[in-house]
Amino acid sequence: MDDNTPLLVIVDAANVVGSVPDGWWRDRRGAAERLRDRLAADGVPGHPGPVEVVLVVEGAARGVDSVPGVRVESASGSGDDHMVGLVAGAAGGDRPVLVVTADRELRRRVSELGARVAGPRTVRPV
């Protein structure tokens, strides 16, 4: 691995948005857009860079556009499976990967592939 390879931060949008009961269920797409915008503005606390942020959306949040600093990927099926595929592709090349989610099963699956995991507060302080 090249020392200049940016950390790949994969954010489970549904899980992070759902971690705070702020009415997100009334507008899932809007909640995902607000998370995307916060990530674009603030980055990932504790990881000053270089980082590549990928926000994975699913369901009603599909179709959220990417912005500079945050690539948004709409999962055509399971968001968890999509994130596992991203980790498998990156980890296979020895790229450092951090997955932000509280989903226990997803944490187990990506950890087995060599990714580090962190909870939603990593990117969405309460």
C-alpha positions as CSV (number, residue, x, y, z in Angstrom):
1,M,0.0,0.0,0.0
2,D,1.2,3.5,-0.8
3,D,1.5,5.7,2.2
4,N,-0.4,8.4,0.3
5,T,-3.4,6.2,-0.2
6,P,-6.3,8.0,1.4
7,L,-8.4,6.3,4.1
8,L,-11.6,5.1,2.6
9,V,-14.5,6.0,5.0
10,I,-17.7,4.2,4.2
11,V,-20.8,5.7,6.0
12,D,-23.9,3.6,6.4
13,A,-26.4,6.5,5.8
14,A,-29.5,4.7,7.1
15,N,-27.8,3.6,10.3
16,V,-26.2,7.0,11.0
17,V,-29.3,9.0,10.2
18,G,-31.4,6.6,12.3
19,S,-29.2,7.0,15.3
20,V,-30.8,10.3,16.3
21,P,-34.6,10.6,16.6
22,D,-34.9,14.0,15.0
23,G,-37.8,13.3,12.6
24,W,-35.6,11.8,9.8
25,W,-38.4,9.3,9.1
26,R,-40.5,12.0,7.6
27,D,-37.9,12.8,4.9
28,R,-35.3,10.1,4.5
29,R,-33.8,11.6,1.4
30,G,-33.5,15.0,3.1
31,A,-31.9,13.5,6.1
32,A,-29.4,11.7,3.9
33,E,-28.7,15.0,2.1
34,R,-28.1,16.8,5.4
35,L,-25.7,14.0,6.5
36,R,-23.9,14.3,3.2
37,D,-23.6,18.0,3.5
38,R,-22.3,17.8,7.1
39,L,-19.6,15.3,5.9
40,A,-18.6,17.5,3.0
41,A,-18.3,20.5,5.3
42,D,-16.7,18.9,8.4
43,G,-15.0,15.8,7.1
44,V,-14.5,12.9,9.5
45,P,-13.4,14.1,12.9
46,G,-10.2,12.5,14.1
47,H,-9.1,11.8,10.5
48,P,-7.7,15.0,9.1
49,G,-6.9,13.5,5.8
50,P,-6.4,12.4,3.3
51,V,-9.7,10.7,3.3
52,E,-12.2,9.6,0.7
53,V,-15.8,9.6,2.0
54,V,-18.4,7.3,0.5
55,L,-22.0,7.6,1.8
56,V,-24.1,4.5,1.0
57,V,-27.8,5.2,0.7
58,E,-30.7,2.8,0.1
59,G,-34.5,2.8,-0.1
60,A,-36.2,6.2,0.0
61,A,-32.8,7.9,0.1
62,R,-31.7,6.5,-3.2
63,G,-30.8,9.2,-5.8
64,V,-29.0,11.6,-3.4
65,D,-26.3,13.3,-5.5
66,S,-22.6,13.3,-4.7
67,V,-21.0,16.6,-3.8
68,P,-17.3,17.6,-3.7
69,G,-15.8,15.6,-0.8
70,V,-18.5,13.0,-0.6
71,R,-19.3,10.3,-3.1
72,V,-22.8,9.0,-2.7
73,E,-23.6,5.5,-3.8
74,S,-27.2,4.2,-4.1
75,A,-27.5,0.6,-3.2
76,S,-29.7,-1.2,-5.7
77,G,-30.5,-3.8,-3.1
78,S,-29.2,-4.3,0.4
79,G,-27.1,-1.4,1.6
80,D,-25.1,-3.8,3.8
81,D,-24.2,-6.0,0.9
82,H,-23.2,-2.9,-1.1
83,M,-20.9,-1.8,1.7
84,V,-19.4,-5.2,2.1
85,G,-18.6,-5.2,-1.6
86,L,-16.9,-1.8,-1.3
87,V,-14.8,-3.0,1.6
88,A,-13.9,-6.2,-0.3
89,G,-12.7,-4.2,-3.3
90,A,-10.7,-1.8,-1.2
91,A,-9.3,-4.2,1.4
92,G,-8.1,-6.5,-1.3
93,G,-5.7,-3.8,-2.4
94,D,-4.5,-3.3,1.2
95,R,-6.3,0.1,1.3
96,P,-7.2,1.3,4.8
97,V,-11.0,1.3,5.3
98,L,-13.2,2.6,8.1
99,V,-16.9,1.7,8.1
100,V,-19.2,3.9,10.2
101,T,-22.2,2.0,11.4
102,A,-23.8,0.6,14.6
103,D,-25.2,-2.5,12.8
104,R,-23.6,-5.4,14.6
105,E,-23.9,-7.9,11.7
106,L,-22.4,-5.4,9.2
107,R,-19.6,-4.6,11.6
108,R,-18.8,-8.3,11.9
109,R,-18.8,-8.8,8.1
110,V,-16.6,-5.8,7.3
111,S,-14.2,-6.5,10.2
112,E,-13.6,-10.0,8.7
113,L,-12.5,-8.3,5.5
114,G,-10.0,-6.1,7.4
115,A,-11.9,-2.9,7.8
116,R,-12.0,-0.9,11.0
117,V,-15.4,0.1,12.4
118,A,-16.7,3.1,14.3
119,G,-20.1,4.1,15.5
120,P,-22.4,6.8,14.2
121,R,-21.1,9.4,16.7
122,T,-17.9,9.4,14.7
123,V,-19.6,11.5,12.0
124,R,-22.8,12.6,13.8
125,P,-22.2,13.9,17.3
126,V,-25.4,14.2,19.3
